[in-house]
Amino acid sequence: MAVYNDILYTLNAADSACLILMADAPEFTVAEVTERYSSLSGKEAKELKGKGLFEIIRYPPRQEAFHREALQQVIQTGKRSSLKKDFVPEGQKALPDYCPVFDKKGHLRCILQITKAVNKNQQEDNCSFQGIENSEIADISEKYELILKATSDTIWDWNFQNNQIRWSRGIDEVFGYKDPGQTPFDWWVANVHPDDKERTLGSLERNIKKGISRWQEEYRLRCSDGTYKVVSDRGFLMFDQHGKPVRMIGVIHDITEKKQKEKELRESLALYKLISQASHDAIYDWDLESGKVSWSHAIGPVFGYRAGDEVSRERWWADKIHPGDFEHANKLFHAAIARRSSSLKREYRFRCHDGSYKYIDDECSIIYQSEKAVRILGTIKDVDELKRAHDEKSKLAELLSKVPSIVLVTDSDGIITWANKAFTLHSGYKRKEVLGRKPFEILHGPETDQAVSAEMKQIFGELRPFTRELINYSKTGTKYWIEINCTPIFNKDGVFAGYITIANEISVRKEREAYIEKQTSILRHIAWISSHEIRKPAANIIALLGLLGTCNSRNEKNELLYLLRQSILELDEIVKKITSKINSYEIDLKISSRSDLSDDL
């Protein structure tokens, strides 16, 4: 029906899926069909034109009632009417709007059923229309602008007779040109980016020469402030009966942000590729809606899976988690989703291609849309060797913590990195107080043999084992003797890693040694007294007894007996003196021993 050609041209230029309906209730006969609608429905216009709306689209009774009610509202109110998403027929991914079109006298001319695609997130696409008000239908560009009054796209109408382009308000809102109205065609050409001009004009000229109605191109268009926006320009050429172009209507859509996002995405993908190639971690991208998981190449060299293995299925991944870890790992995952957490970190065992298991760290970011988790990006890191070394170290630490001997581990710089419970009991220091410090800084004191301390430091530098005895001090200042056995530690590459020191307190032994040494000193003194002081009176007694045997005079005998008595008394005095000294030393030793015992207690 040629009477609707102007509207049809406009709608085709906008690539809209639309039916032009006659206001002949209750049939609502289809007068015209846009190319986009035919493409989406799979039916040619001639199959639909002349038939009633509800003859070509079979709605369920309840939904048909809502469509009829919407059409009646358009006729009665002269305003746009939309159906709620709840009334889209099952399996039909489209949502229609009903919009009135009036002639210049204000009479209802027809009704447009404008189909809006509805995606799985229930968001309408760009081709939706918000409504139509009274307009001058003879002026196509103005009518089209009114139809799309809610959009910021720029509509243009190129008249080939005067080579003028008429612009919609979008040229101001998007590009900043204040109410240009009409401009020469060359004005548009001048504002196309120099690097895009030849390609853009070339494709337009080819369409005109070949009589091709549809034209589309992407290029950069200059704004009023001198900057450029990337645009998608779609136009519809109209030819006269001789095939000459007479008019072209088009829409310029600003896609600067889209192009920037595409660029960022390309850069991100390139970066992702570089990272995945450089990293030994397996990077994954898990689409929760489809269940598809994409893996980086590291899934091969790290875990042994080939490119041909089915590694893109969610179930494949779940099956590789160790049965003993699956419940816990799964619980953590669902708990994170329930809390709307943006990140998650788990540790579990993952089965390799050869059937063995490796410990992995699984760390990921969770992406949500409308509070629903839709995508997970993450990495799984092979920590098997580290985990097993840590477990072995933990077992060794547990064992050493139960050993009664003092155990210290120092690094290659002599810094304490670990101490067992026996150390804390003997020294009085908590473990956290000594970690990061050197032993001599906290354990040596005034009576510590500095020569031994200096010798130990020298041996440390020579990386050889040694045993020494010296005095240490506790946190409270109490001194105690200790015997230390130091052994150097080397890593698997033979590089010096530090020392392990096993020590035992020997204070009691040292006290016993001092006691024995004191006893020996007493005995030596007594022996000296015996060998020197007793010898004189004993020699006198022996000599006097010899003289008495040869003496006949009573007076001489009396004199000899007197001298003999004096020598005996002198000898007795010496014996008493020795006995007193012995008793005195025994008392000192007992007092010292009791004092030491009291200190020990």
CORUR-V863267 format. One line per field, one symbol per residue. ss: DSSP state (~ for helix, > for strand, _ for the rest). A space follows every 10 residues. Layout:
BEGIN
ss: ???
END
This chain:
BEGIN
ss: _~~~~~~~~~ ~~~____>>> >_______>> >>>_~~~~~~ ~___~~~~__ _>~~~~____ ~~~~~~~~~~ ~~~~~~~___ >>__~~~___ ___>>>>>>> >>_____>>> >>>>>>>>__ ___>______ _________~ ~~~~~~~___ ___>>>>>>_ ___>>>>__~ ~~~_______ _>>>~~~~~~ ~>_~~~~~~~ ~~~~~~~~~~ ___>>>>>>> >>_____>>> >>>>>>>>>_ ____>>>>>> >>>>_~~~~~ ~~~~~~~~~~ ~~~~~~~~__ _>>>>>>___ _>>>>__~~~ ~~~_______ __>~~~~~~~ >_~~~~~~~~ ~~~~~~~~__ __>>>>>>>> >_____>>>> >>>>>>>>>_ _>>>>>>>>> >>_~~~~~~~ ~~~~~~~~~~ ~____>>>>> >___>>>>>_ ~~~~~~~___ ~~~~___>~~ ~~~______~ ~~~~~~~~~~ ~~___>>>>> >>>_____>> >>>>>>>>>> _____>>>>> >>>>>_~~~~ ~~~~~~~~~~ ~~~~~~~~~~ ~~~~~~~~~~ ~~~~~~~~__ ___~~~~~~~ ~~~~~~~~~~ ~~~~~~~~~~ ~~~~~~~~~~ ~~~~~~~~~~ _
END
